[in-house]
Amino acid sequence: MTDRNLVFEQAYLAGIEDLIAIDRLTARRMIALVNSLARNPEPEGSVHLGGSLVYRLHLGDYRVMYEVAEDTVRVWSLGKVPR
């Protein structure tokens, strides 16, 4: 299986910067998880949203939203989930 290209939107990059400032360990785990989407865009725990190409993935209190195309994974956003 070939790796897909990862494309990071500004909202994700801003979210990861905020997370690094708050919790470096969780930020490292999130970066590793997002980078793994290039090889496996549907990891265990990911949720496919309806008939779209959009997925949601949680890591602790944080959620990342991304879109999967044939050769690209576009990571849109990262934010804390209100609980």
PyMOL Python script that loads the backbone (N, CA, C, O; Angstrom):
from pymol import cmd

cmd.read_pdbstr("""\
ATOM      1  N   MET A   1       0.841  -1.177   0.000  1.00  0.00           N
ATOM      2  CA  MET A   1       0.000   0.000   0.000  1.00  0.00           C
ATOM      3  C   MET A   1       0.889   1.244   0.000  1.00  0.00           C
ATOM      4  O   MET A   1       1.853   1.327   0.762  1.00  0.00           O
ATOM      5  N   THR A   2       0.564   2.194  -0.846  1.00  0.00           N
ATOM      6  CA  THR A   2       1.355   3.423  -0.905  1.00  0.00           C
ATOM      7  C   THR A   2       0.779   4.464   0.044  1.00  0.00           C
ATOM      8  O   THR A   2      -0.417   4.468   0.334  1.00  0.00           O
ATOM      9  N   ASP A   3       1.639   5.331   0.514  1.00  0.00           N
ATOM     10  CA  ASP A   3       1.208   6.401   1.404  1.00  0.00           C
ATOM     11  C   ASP A   3       0.509   7.496   0.614  1.00  0.00           C
ATOM     12  O   ASP A   3       0.897   7.811  -0.511  1.00  0.00           O
ATOM     13  N   ARG A   4      -0.506   8.060   1.205  1.00  0.00           N
ATOM     14  CA  ARG A   4      -1.179   9.227   0.631  1.00  0.00           C
ATOM     15  C   ARG A   4      -0.427  10.485   1.049  1.00  0.00           C
ATOM     16  O   ARG A   4       0.305  10.482   2.038  1.00  0.00           O
ATOM     17  N   ASN A   5      -0.613  11.547   0.294  1.00  0.00           N
ATOM     18  CA  ASN A   5      -0.050  12.843   0.667  1.00  0.00           C
ATOM     19  C   ASN A   5      -0.898  13.437   1.772  1.00  0.00           C
ATOM     20  O   ASN A   5      -2.125  13.340   1.742  1.00  0.00           O
ATOM     21  N   LEU A   6      -0.248  14.054   2.750  1.00  0.00           N
ATOM     22  CA  LEU A   6      -0.957  14.764   3.804  1.00  0.00           C
ATOM     23  C   LEU A   6      -0.942  16.253   3.502  1.00  0.00           C
ATOM     24  O   LEU A   6       0.104  16.823   3.193  1.00  0.00           O
ATOM     25  N   VAL A   7      -2.106  16.875   3.592  1.00  0.00           N
ATOM     26  CA  VAL A   7      -2.240  18.316   3.403  1.00  0.00           C
ATOM     27  C   VAL A   7      -2.851  18.869   4.684  1.00  0.00           C
ATOM     28  O   VAL A   7      -3.909  18.418   5.122  1.00  0.00           O
ATOM     29  N   PHE A   8      -2.175  19.851   5.284  1.00  0.00           N
ATOM     30  CA  PHE A   8      -2.624  20.424   6.552  1.00  0.00           C
ATOM     31  C   PHE A   8      -3.199  21.814   6.326  1.00  0.00           C
ATOM     32  O   PHE A   8      -2.519  22.701   5.809  1.00  0.00           O
ATOM     33  N   GLU A   9      -4.454  21.996   6.716  1.00  0.00           N
ATOM     34  CA  GLU A   9      -5.099  23.309   6.636  1.00  0.00           C
ATOM     35  C   GLU A   9      -4.651  24.166   7.822  1.00  0.00           C
ATOM     36  O   GLU A   9      -4.188  23.645   8.837  1.00  0.00           O
ATOM     37  N   GLN A  10      -4.791  25.469   7.681  1.00  0.00           N
ATOM     38  CA  GLN A  10      -4.332  26.404   8.707  1.00  0.00           C
ATOM     39  C   GLN A  10      -5.004  26.154  10.056  1.00  0.00           C
ATOM     40  O   GLN A  10      -4.357  26.302  11.093  1.00  0.00           O
ATOM     41  N   ALA A  11      -6.277  25.780  10.070  1.00  0.00           N
ATOM     42  CA  ALA A  11      -6.990  25.528  11.329  1.00  0.00           C
ATOM     43  C   ALA A  11      -6.340  24.380  12.098  1.00  0.00           C
ATOM     44  O   ALA A  11      -6.235  24.443  13.323  1.00  0.00           O
ATOM     45  N   TYR A  12      -5.907  23.340  11.403  1.00  0.00           N
ATOM     46  CA  TYR A  12      -5.215  22.233  12.073  1.00  0.00           C
ATOM     47  C   TYR A  12      -3.879  22.697  12.626  1.00  0.00           C
ATOM     48  O   TYR A  12      -3.539  22.390  13.769  1.00  0.00           O
ATOM     49  N   LEU A  13      -3.118  23.434  11.824  1.00  0.00           N
ATOM     50  CA  LEU A  13      -1.803  23.902  12.267  1.00  0.00           C
ATOM     51  C   LEU A  13      -1.920  24.809  13.491  1.00  0.00           C
ATOM     52  O   LEU A  13      -1.104  24.720  14.408  1.00  0.00           O
ATOM     53  N   ALA A  14      -2.917  25.670  13.512  1.00  0.00           N
ATOM     54  CA  ALA A  14      -3.145  26.532  14.679  1.00  0.00           C
ATOM     55  C   ALA A  14      -3.538  25.691  15.892  1.00  0.00           C
ATOM     56  O   ALA A  14      -3.095  25.958  17.009  1.00  0.00           O
ATOM     57  N   GLY A  15      -4.370  24.676  15.668  1.00  0.00           N
ATOM     58  CA  GLY A  15      -4.791  23.799  16.760  1.00  0.00           C
ATOM     59  C   GLY A  15      -3.636  23.017  17.349  1.00  0.00           C
ATOM     60  O   GLY A  15      -3.563  22.847  18.566  1.00  0.00           O
ATOM     61  N   ILE A  16      -2.734  22.539  16.509  1.00  0.00           N
ATOM     62  CA  ILE A  16      -1.602  21.759  17.019  1.00  0.00           C
ATOM     63  C   ILE A  16      -0.630  22.678  17.769  1.00  0.00           C
ATOM     64  O   ILE A  16      -0.031  22.263  18.761  1.00  0.00           O
ATOM     65  N   GLU A  17      -0.473  23.914  17.308  1.00  0.00           N
ATOM     66  CA  GLU A  17       0.364  24.873  18.040  1.00  0.00           C
ATOM     67  C   GLU A  17      -0.212  25.131  19.435  1.00  0.00           C
ATOM     68  O   GLU A  17       0.529  25.168  20.418  1.00  0.00           O
ATOM     69  N   ASP A  18      -1.519  25.307  19.518  1.00  0.00           N
ATOM     70  CA  ASP A  18      -2.168  25.511  20.818  1.00  0.00           C
ATOM     71  C   ASP A  18      -1.988  24.290  21.712  1.00  0.00           C
ATOM     72  O   ASP A  18      -1.712  24.425  22.904  1.00  0.00           O
ATOM     73  N   LEU A  19      -2.142  23.110  21.144  1.00  0.00           N
ATOM     74  CA  LEU A  19      -2.003  21.884  21.919  1.00  0.00           C
ATOM     75  C   LEU A  19      -0.577  21.704  22.423  1.00  0.00           C
ATOM     76  O   LEU A  19      -0.379  21.251  23.550  1.00  0.00           O
ATOM     77  N   ILE A  20       0.409  22.045  21.619  1.00  0.00           N
ATOM     78  CA  ILE A  20       1.806  21.962  22.051  1.00  0.00           C
ATOM     79  C   ILE A  20       2.022  22.852  23.273  1.00  0.00           C
ATOM     80  O   ILE A  20       2.721  22.465  24.210  1.00  0.00           O
ATOM     81  N   ALA A  21       1.427  24.036  23.264  1.00  0.00           N
ATOM     82  CA  ALA A  21       1.585  24.961  24.380  1.00  0.00           C
ATOM     83  C   ALA A  21       0.913  24.445  25.652  1.00  0.00           C
ATOM     84  O   ALA A  21       1.358  24.750  26.759  1.00  0.00           O
ATOM     85  N   ILE A  22      -0.155  23.663  25.495  1.00  0.00           N
ATOM     86  CA  ILE A  22      -0.932  23.188  26.644  1.00  0.00           C
ATOM     87  C   ILE A  22      -0.435  21.838  27.155  1.00  0.00           C
ATOM     88  O   ILE A  22      -0.271  21.647  28.360  1.00  0.00           O
ATOM     89  N   ASP A  23      -0.196  20.901  26.235  1.00  0.00           N
ATOM     90  CA  ASP A  23       0.106  19.510  26.612  1.00  0.00           C
ATOM     91  C   ASP A  23       1.005  18.879  25.552  1.00  0.00           C
ATOM     92  O   ASP A  23       0.515  18.350  24.554  1.00  0.00           O
ATOM     93  N   ARG A  24       2.295  18.934  25.765  1.00  0.00           N
ATOM     94  CA  ARG A  24       3.260  18.450  24.776  1.00  0.00           C
ATOM     95  C   ARG A  24       3.125  16.952  24.492  1.00  0.00           C
ATOM     96  O   ARG A  24       3.263  16.526  23.345  1.00  0.00           O
ATOM     97  N   LEU A  25       2.861  16.164  25.508  1.00  0.00           N
ATOM     98  CA  LEU A  25       2.743  14.718  25.313  1.00  0.00           C
ATOM     99  C   LEU A  25       1.554  14.383  24.405  1.00  0.00           C
ATOM    100  O   LEU A  25       1.691  13.597  23.467  1.00  0.00           O
ATOM    101  N   THR A  26       0.399  14.975  24.681  1.00  0.00           N
ATOM    102  CA  THR A  26      -0.769  14.734  23.838  1.00  0.00           C
ATOM    103  C   THR A  26      -0.523  15.260  22.433  1.00  0.00           C
ATOM    104  O   THR A  26      -0.961  14.647  21.459  1.00  0.00           O
ATOM    105  N   ALA A  27       0.172  16.388  22.314  1.00  0.00           N
ATOM    106  CA  ALA A  27       0.489  16.946  20.991  1.00  0.00           C
ATOM    107  C   ALA A  27       1.347  15.966  20.203  1.00  0.00           C
ATOM    108  O   ALA A  27       1.099  15.750  19.017  1.00  0.00           O
ATOM    109  N   ARG A  28       2.350  15.371  20.838  1.00  0.00           N
ATOM    110  CA  ARG A  28       3.190  14.376  20.138  1.00  0.00           C
ATOM    111  C   ARG A  28       2.366  13.176  19.691  1.00  0.00           C
ATOM    112  O   ARG A  28       2.541  12.675  18.580  1.00  0.00           O
ATOM    113  N   ARG A  29       1.475  12.721  20.550  1.00  0.00           N
ATOM    114  CA  ARG A  29       0.623  11.583  20.195  1.00  0.00           C
ATOM    115  C   ARG A  29      -0.302  11.931  19.037  1.00  0.00           C
ATOM    116  O   ARG A  29      -0.523  11.113  18.144  1.00  0.00           O
ATOM    117  N   MET A  30      -0.849  13.163  19.052  1.00  0.00           N
ATOM    118  CA  MET A  30      -1.747  13.594  17.978  1.00  0.00           C
ATOM    119  C   MET A  30      -0.990  13.700  16.658  1.00  0.00           C
ATOM    120  O   MET A  30      -1.495  13.273  15.619  1.00  0.00           O
ATOM    121  N   ILE A  31       0.209  14.261  16.689  1.00  0.00           N
ATOM    122  CA  ILE A  31       1.008  14.382  15.468  1.00  0.00           C
ATOM    123  C   ILE A  31       1.306  13.004  14.889  1.00  0.00           C
ATOM    124  O   ILE A  31       1.206  12.804  13.678  1.00  0.00           O
ATOM    125  N   ALA A  32       1.669  12.055  15.745  1.00  0.00           N
ATOM    126  CA  ALA A  32       1.940  10.694  15.274  1.00  0.00           C
ATOM    127  C   ALA A  32       0.680  10.062  14.680  1.00  0.00           C
ATOM    128  O   ALA A  32       0.742   9.395  13.646  1.00  0.00           O
ATOM    129  N   LEU A  33      -0.459  10.274  15.337  1.00  0.00           N
ATOM    130  CA  LEU A  33      -1.721   9.717  14.845  1.00  0.00           C
ATOM    131  C   LEU A  33      -2.085  10.310  13.485  1.00  0.00           C
ATOM    132  O   LEU A  33      -2.463   9.581  12.568  1.00  0.00           O
ATOM    133  N   VAL A  34      -1.970  11.621  13.357  1.00  0.00           N
ATOM    134  CA  VAL A  34      -2.307  12.280  12.093  1.00  0.00           C
ATOM    135  C   VAL A  34      -1.344  11.845  10.995  1.00  0.00           C
ATOM    136  O   VAL A  34      -1.768  11.599   9.866  1.00  0.00           O
ATOM    137  N   ASN A  35      -0.066  11.749  11.305  1.00  0.00           N
ATOM    138  CA  ASN A  35       0.908  11.298  10.300  1.00  0.00           C
ATOM    139  C   ASN A  35       0.623   9.867   9.841  1.00  0.00           C
ATOM    140  O   ASN A  35       0.900   9.520   8.693  1.00  0.00           O
ATOM    141  N   SER A  36       0.076   9.043  10.722  1.00  0.00           N
ATOM    142  CA  SER A  36      -0.242   7.660  10.350  1.00  0.00           C
ATOM    143  C   SER A  36      -1.419   7.580   9.378  1.00  0.00           C
ATOM    144  O   SER A  36      -1.630   6.543   8.751  1.00  0.00           O
ATOM    145  N   LEU A  37      -2.186   8.664   9.247  1.00  0.00           N
ATOM    146  CA  LEU A  37      -3.315   8.665   8.309  1.00  0.00           C
ATOM    147  C   LEU A  37      -2.847   8.536   6.862  1.00  0.00           C
ATOM    148  O   LEU A  37      -3.620   8.111   6.003  1.00  0.00           O
ATOM    149  N   ALA A  38      -1.610   8.891   6.582  1.00  0.00           N
ATOM    150  CA  ALA A  38      -1.076   8.746   5.220  1.00  0.00           C
ATOM    151  C   ALA A  38      -1.061   7.280   4.806  1.00  0.00           C
ATOM    152  O   ALA A  38      -1.301   6.962   3.642  1.00  0.00           O
ATOM    153  N   ARG A  39      -0.785   6.397   5.738  1.00  0.00           N
ATOM    154  CA  ARG A  39      -0.731   4.965   5.451  1.00  0.00           C
ATOM    155  C   ARG A  39      -2.091   4.282   5.646  1.00  0.00           C
ATOM    156  O   ARG A  39      -2.479   3.410   4.868  1.00  0.00           O
ATOM    157  N   ASN A  40      -2.800   4.693   6.694  1.00  0.00           N
ATOM    158  CA  ASN A  40      -4.090   4.077   7.013  1.00  0.00           C
ATOM    159  C   ASN A  40      -5.095   5.184   7.348  1.00  0.00           C
ATOM    160  O   ASN A  40      -5.178   5.595   8.506  1.00  0.00           O
ATOM    161  N   PRO A  41      -5.855   5.675   6.371  1.00  0.00           N
ATOM    162  CA  PRO A  41      -6.763   6.796   6.616  1.00  0.00           C
ATOM    163  C   PRO A  41      -8.037   6.433   7.378  1.00  0.00           C
ATOM    164  O   PRO A  41      -8.838   7.309   7.702  1.00  0.00           O
ATOM    165  N   GLU A  42      -8.225   5.151   7.662  1.00  0.00           N
ATOM    166  CA  GLU A  42      -9.395   4.731   8.427  1.00  0.00           C
ATOM    167  C   GLU A  42      -8.969   3.873   9.615  1.00  0.00           C
ATOM    168  O   GLU A  42      -9.309   2.692   9.678  1.00  0.00           O
ATOM    169  N   PRO A  43      -8.222   4.463  10.563  1.00  0.00           N
ATOM    170  CA  PRO A  43      -7.773   3.668  11.705  1.00  0.00           C
ATOM    171  C   PRO A  43      -8.935   3.314  12.624  1.00  0.00           C
ATOM    172  O   PRO A  43     -10.017   3.893  12.524  1.00  0.00           O
ATOM    173  N   GLU A  44      -8.705   2.372  13.507  1.00  0.00           N
ATOM    174  CA  GLU A  44      -9.722   1.995  14.473  1.00  0.00           C
ATOM    175  C   GLU A  44     -10.134   3.233  15.259  1.00  0.00           C
ATOM    176  O   GLU A  44      -9.285   3.995  15.721  1.00  0.00           O
ATOM    177  N   GLY A  45     -11.421   3.424  15.405  1.00  0.00           N
ATOM    178  CA  GLY A  45     -11.936   4.565  16.148  1.00  0.00           C
ATOM    179  C   GLY A  45     -12.324   5.744  15.272  1.00  0.00           C
ATOM    180  O   GLY A  45     -12.966   6.681  15.746  1.00  0.00           O
ATOM    181  N   SER A  46     -11.941   5.712  13.995  1.00  0.00           N
ATOM    182  CA  SER A  46     -12.345   6.805  13.108  1.00  0.00           C
ATOM    183  C   SER A  46     -13.814   6.639  12.749  1.00  0.00           C
ATOM    184  O   SER A  46     -14.328   5.523  12.677  1.00  0.00           O
ATOM    185  N   VAL A  47     -14.480   7.762  12.526  1.00  0.00           N
ATOM    186  CA  VAL A  47     -15.903   7.750  12.199  1.00  0.00           C
ATOM    187  C   VAL A  47     -16.088   8.430  10.855  1.00  0.00           C
ATOM    188  O   VAL A  47     -15.713   9.589  10.676  1.00  0.00           O
ATOM    189  N   HIS A  48     -16.671   7.700   9.913  1.00  0.00           N
ATOM    190  CA  HIS A  48     -16.978   8.230   8.596  1.00  0.00           C
ATOM    191  C   HIS A  48     -18.291   8.987   8.704  1.00  0.00           C
ATOM    192  O   HIS A  48     -19.285   8.443   9.184  1.00  0.00           O
ATOM    193  N   LEU A  49     -18.302  10.242   8.260  1.00  0.00           N
ATOM    194  CA  LEU A  49     -19.492  11.078   8.420  1.00  0.00           C
ATOM    195  C   LEU A  49     -20.365  11.027   7.174  1.00  0.00           C
ATOM    196  O   LEU A  49     -20.087  11.691   6.175  1.00  0.00           O
ATOM    197  N   GLY A  50     -21.397  10.249   7.247  1.00  0.00           N
ATOM    198  CA  GLY A  50     -22.397  10.159   6.192  1.00  0.00           C
ATOM    199  C   GLY A  50     -21.851   9.757   4.840  1.00  0.00           C
ATOM    200  O   GLY A  50     -20.929   8.947   4.749  1.00  0.00           O
ATOM    201  N   GLY A  51     -22.419  10.323   3.790  1.00  0.00           N
ATOM    202  CA  GLY A  51     -22.035   9.989   2.428  1.00  0.00           C
ATOM    203  C   GLY A  51     -20.896  10.849   1.911  1.00  0.00           C
ATOM    204  O   GLY A  51     -20.653  10.891   0.705  1.00  0.00           O
ATOM    205  N   SER A  52     -20.200  11.530   2.797  1.00  0.00           N
ATOM    206  CA  SER A  52     -19.107  12.410   2.395  1.00  0.00           C
ATOM    207  C   SER A  52     -17.771  11.669   2.457  1.00  0.00           C
ATOM    208  O   SER A  52     -17.722  10.469   2.727  1.00  0.00           O
ATOM    209  N   LEU A  53     -16.714  12.393   2.206  1.00  0.00           N
ATOM    210  CA  LEU A  53     -15.358  11.855   2.331  1.00  0.00           C
ATOM    211  C   LEU A  53     -14.718  12.281   3.648  1.00  0.00           C
ATOM    212  O   LEU A  53     -13.512  12.124   3.840  1.00  0.00           O
ATOM    213  N   VAL A  54     -15.530  12.820   4.550  1.00  0.00           N
ATOM    214  CA  VAL A  54     -15.036  13.394   5.801  1.00  0.00           C
ATOM    215  C   VAL A  54     -15.060  12.349   6.913  1.00  0.00           C
ATOM    216  O   VAL A  54     -15.979  11.537   7.019  1.00  0.00           O
ATOM    217  N   TYR A  55     -14.011  12.401   7.738  1.00  0.00           N
ATOM    218  CA  TYR A  55     -13.868  11.512   8.885  1.00  0.00           C
ATOM    219  C   TYR A  55     -13.580  12.325  10.130  1.00  0.00           C
ATOM    220  O   TYR A  55     -13.094  13.454  10.058  1.00  0.00           O
ATOM    221  N   ARG A  56     -13.886  11.739  11.262  1.00  0.00           N
ATOM    222  CA  ARG A  56     -13.601  12.324  12.571  1.00  0.00           C
ATOM    223  C   ARG A  56     -12.812  11.289  13.360  1.00  0.00           C
ATOM    224  O   ARG A  56     -13.086  10.091  13.292  1.00  0.00           O
ATOM    225  N   LEU A  57     -11.831  11.772  14.107  1.00  0.00           N
ATOM    226  CA  LEU A  57     -11.005  10.878  14.909  1.00  0.00           C
ATOM    227  C   LEU A  57     -10.711  11.553  16.237  1.00  0.00           C
ATOM    228  O   LEU A  57     -10.317  12.719  16.275  1.00  0.00           O
ATOM    229  N   HIS A  58     -10.903  10.815  17.331  1.00  0.00           N
ATOM    230  CA  HIS A  58     -10.681  11.354  18.668  1.00  0.00           C
ATOM    231  C   HIS A  58      -9.389  10.793  19.268  1.00  0.00           C
ATOM    232  O   HIS A  58      -9.018   9.641  19.044  1.00  0.00           O
ATOM    233  N   LEU A  59      -8.726  11.646  20.032  1.00  0.00           N
ATOM    234  CA  LEU A  59      -7.600  11.246  20.873  1.00  0.00           C
ATOM    235  C   LEU A  59      -7.799  11.971  22.192  1.00  0.00           C
ATOM    236  O   LEU A  59      -7.541  13.170  22.301  1.00  0.00           O
ATOM    237  N   GLY A  60      -8.257  11.236  23.185  1.00  0.00           N
ATOM    238  CA  GLY A  60      -8.563  11.858  24.469  1.00  0.00           C
ATOM    239  C   GLY A  60      -9.658  12.899  24.303  1.00  0.00           C
ATOM    240  O   GLY A  60     -10.728  12.606  23.768  1.00  0.00           O
ATOM    241  N   ASP A  61      -9.387  14.115  24.763  1.00  0.00           N
ATOM    242  CA  ASP A  61     -10.366  15.194  24.688  1.00  0.00           C
ATOM    243  C   ASP A  61     -10.295  15.973  23.382  1.00  0.00           C
ATOM    244  O   ASP A  61     -10.958  17.001  23.244  1.00  0.00           O
ATOM    245  N   TYR A  62      -9.511  15.508  22.432  1.00  0.00           N
ATOM    246  CA  TYR A  62      -9.290  16.250  21.186  1.00  0.00           C
ATOM    247  C   TYR A  62      -9.849  15.484  19.994  1.00  0.00           C
ATOM    248  O   TYR A  62      -9.890  14.254  19.973  1.00  0.00           O
ATOM    249  N   ARG A  63     -10.279  16.264  19.002  1.00  0.00           N
ATOM    250  CA  ARG A  63     -10.873  15.686  17.793  1.00  0.00           C
ATOM    251  C   ARG A  63     -10.204  16.309  16.578  1.00  0.00           C
ATOM    252  O   ARG A  63      -9.979  17.518  16.528  1.00  0.00           O
ATOM    253  N   VAL A  64      -9.890  15.471  15.605  1.00  0.00           N
ATOM    254  CA  VAL A  64      -9.359  15.945  14.335  1.00  0.00           C
ATOM    255  C   VAL A  64     -10.362  15.577  13.246  1.00  0.00           C
ATOM    256  O   VAL A  64     -10.918  14.479  13.236  1.00  0.00           O
ATOM    257  N   MET A  65     -10.578  16.516  12.333  1.00  0.00           N
ATOM    258  CA  MET A  65     -11.470  16.297  11.197  1.00  0.00           C
ATOM    259  C   MET A  65     -10.613  16.264   9.943  1.00  0.00           C
ATOM    260  O   MET A  65      -9.720  17.092   9.767  1.00  0.00           O
ATOM    261  N   TYR A  66     -10.895  15.291   9.066  1.00  0.00           N
ATOM    262  CA  TYR A  66     -10.088  15.161   7.853  1.00  0.00           C
ATOM    263  C   TYR A  66     -10.908  14.565   6.727  1.00  0.00           C
ATOM    264  O   TYR A  66     -11.949  13.945   6.944  1.00  0.00           O
ATOM    265  N   GLU A  67     -10.412  14.768   5.525  1.00  0.00           N
ATOM    266  CA  GLU A  67     -11.069  14.285   4.309  1.00  0.00           C
ATOM    267  C   GLU A  67     -10.103  13.364   3.571  1.00  0.00           C
ATOM    268  O   GLU A  67      -8.915  13.663   3.449  1.00  0.00           O
ATOM    269  N   VAL A  68     -10.621  12.251   3.085  1.00  0.00           N
ATOM    270  CA  VAL A  68      -9.800  11.274   2.374  1.00  0.00           C
ATOM    271  C   VAL A  68     -10.181  11.275   0.901  1.00  0.00           C
ATOM    272  O   VAL A  68     -11.341  11.068   0.544  1.00  0.00           O
ATOM    273  N   ALA A  69      -9.187  11.511   0.055  1.00  0.00           N
ATOM    274  CA  ALA A  69      -9.356  11.380  -1.389  1.00  0.00           C
ATOM    275  C   ALA A  69      -8.457  10.228  -1.838  1.00  0.00           C
ATOM    276  O   ALA A  69      -7.781   9.616  -1.011  1.00  0.00           O
ATOM    277  N   GLU A  70      -8.442   9.935  -3.108  1.00  0.00           N
ATOM    278  CA  GLU A  70      -7.706   8.775  -3.596  1.00  0.00           C
ATOM    279  C   GLU A  70      -6.230   8.787  -3.197  1.00  0.00           C
ATOM    280  O   GLU A  70      -5.697   7.765  -2.765  1.00  0.00           O
ATOM    281  N   ASP A  71      -5.572   9.935  -3.341  1.00  0.00           N
ATOM    282  CA  ASP A  71      -4.137   9.980  -3.041  1.00  0.00           C
ATOM    283  C   ASP A  71      -3.770  11.056  -2.021  1.00  0.00           C
ATOM    284  O   ASP A  71      -2.591  11.361  -1.838  1.00  0.00           O
ATOM    285  N   THR A  72      -4.789  11.641  -1.346  1.00  0.00           N
ATOM    286  CA  THR A  72      -4.544  12.736  -0.417  1.00  0.00           C
ATOM    287  C   THR A  72      -5.419  12.608   0.822  1.00  0.00           C
ATOM    288  O   THR A  72      -6.577  12.198   0.746  1.00  0.00           O
ATOM    289  N   VAL A  73      -4.844  12.966   1.956  1.00  0.00           N
ATOM    290  CA  VAL A  73      -5.616  13.142   3.182  1.00  0.00           C
ATOM    291  C   VAL A  73      -5.467  14.609   3.563  1.00  0.00           C
ATOM    292  O   VAL A  73      -4.363  15.079   3.839  1.00  0.00           O
ATOM    293  N   ARG A  74      -6.587  15.328   3.575  1.00  0.00           N
ATOM    294  CA  ARG A  74      -6.585  16.761   3.924  1.00  0.00           C
ATOM    295  C   ARG A  74      -7.066  16.883   5.363  1.00  0.00           C
ATOM    296  O   ARG A  74      -8.220  16.583   5.669  1.00  0.00           O
ATOM    297  N   VAL A  75      -6.174  17.323   6.241  1.00  0.00           N
ATOM    298  CA  VAL A  75      -6.494  17.456   7.660  1.00  0.00           C
ATOM    299  C   VAL A  75      -6.987  18.878   7.890  1.00  0.00           C
ATOM    300  O   VAL A  75      -6.235  19.839   7.727  1.00  0.00           O
ATOM    301  N   TRP A  76      -8.262  19.003   8.271  1.00  0.00           N
ATOM    302  CA  TRP A  76      -8.905  20.312   8.365  1.00  0.00           C
ATOM    303  C   TRP A  76      -8.699  20.996   9.695  1.00  0.00           C
ATOM    304  O   TRP A  76      -8.242  22.137   9.760  1.00  0.00           O
ATOM    305  N   SER A  77      -9.043  20.286  10.760  1.00  0.00           N
ATOM    306  CA  SER A  77      -9.072  20.985  12.047  1.00  0.00           C
ATOM    307  C   SER A  77      -8.731  20.065  13.204  1.00  0.00           C
ATOM    308  O   SER A  77      -8.835  18.841  13.118  1.00  0.00           O
ATOM    309  N   LEU A  78      -8.324  20.701  14.278  1.00  0.00           N
ATOM    310  CA  LEU A  78      -8.044  20.023  15.528  1.00  0.00           C
ATOM    311  C   LEU A  78      -8.607  20.903  16.619  1.00  0.00           C
ATOM    312  O   LEU A  78      -8.331  22.102  16.658  1.00  0.00           O
ATOM    313  N   GLY A  79      -9.381  20.329  17.493  1.00  0.00           N
ATOM    314  CA  GLY A  79      -9.941  21.118  18.583  1.00  0.00           C
ATOM    315  C   GLY A  79     -10.308  20.253  19.761  1.00  0.00           C
ATOM    316  O   GLY A  79     -10.404  19.030  19.658  1.00  0.00           O
ATOM    317  N   LYS A  80     -10.510  20.917  20.887  1.00  0.00           N
ATOM    318  CA  LYS A  80     -10.921  20.221  22.094  1.00  0.00           C
ATOM    319  C   LYS A  80     -12.424  19.986  22.025  1.00  0.00           C
ATOM    320  O   LYS A  80     -13.190  20.870  21.641  1.00  0.00           O
ATOM    321  N   VAL A  81     -12.823  18.797  22.400  1.00  0.00           N
ATOM    322  CA  VAL A  81     -14.235  18.419  22.353  1.00  0.00           C
ATOM    323  C   VAL A  81     -14.892  18.897  23.654  1.00  0.00           C
ATOM    324  O   VAL A  81     -14.411  18.580  24.741  1.00  0.00           O
ATOM    325  N   PRO A  82     -15.979  19.651  23.547  1.00  0.00           N
ATOM    326  CA  PRO A  82     -16.667  20.068  24.776  1.00  0.00           C
ATOM    327  C   PRO A  82     -17.309  18.868  25.453  1.00  0.00           C
ATOM    328  O   PRO A  82     -18.014  18.085  24.817  1.00  0.00           O
ATOM    329  N   ARG A  83     -17.063  18.739  26.715  1.00  0.00           N
ATOM    330  CA  ARG A  83     -17.640  17.610  27.478  1.00  0.00           C
ATOM    331  C   ARG A  83     -18.333  18.113  28.715  1.00  0.00           C
ATOM    332  O   ARG A  83     -18.879  17.320  29.482  1.00  0.00           O
TER     333      ARG A  83
END
""", "prot")
cmd.dss("prot")
cmd.show_as("cartoon", "prot")
cmd.util.cbc("prot")
cmd.orient("prot")
